[in-house]
Amino acid sequence: MRSMKFCPKCGSLMVVKVINNASVFYCPRCGYKVDVIKNSVFLKKSVSFEKRVEKREEIAVDIPLGAIFVESIVCPKCGRSGVYYWRKQVSSAESSDTIAKTYKCSSCGYTWSELE
């Protein structure tokens, strides 16, 4: 396998370019040129990108996948920070639709709700 060629003047990576029907190593920064050896083997550089998708699984029992973790909220039972919360629409005959915000402590598992 052939190693990369760097410009002896400026240190940039040289590319193979055809000038006057001859292949030369050419420095795009300073313009330095050197002839390519006839028996040289060139490999094309290919770049592949991988899209990483983070899967979120349920960490504790009774926490839905759409739950949001907030470090700044403190549990009223154990006093530690870090709870999950999620919202759920609640309908009742007495009032219009309300939203219940449910919290669950990540440390002790204590659950409480608030109406919005």
Secondary structure as UniProt FT lines:
FT   TURN            8..10
FT   STRAND          15..19
FT   TURN            20..21
FT   STRAND          22..26
FT   TURN            28..30
FT   STRAND          33..35
FT   TURN            38..39
FT   TURN            61..62
FT   TURN            65..66
FT   STRAND          68..74
FT   TURN            76..78
FT   STRAND          81..90
FT   STRAND          98..105
FT   TURN            106..108
FT   STRAND          111..115
//
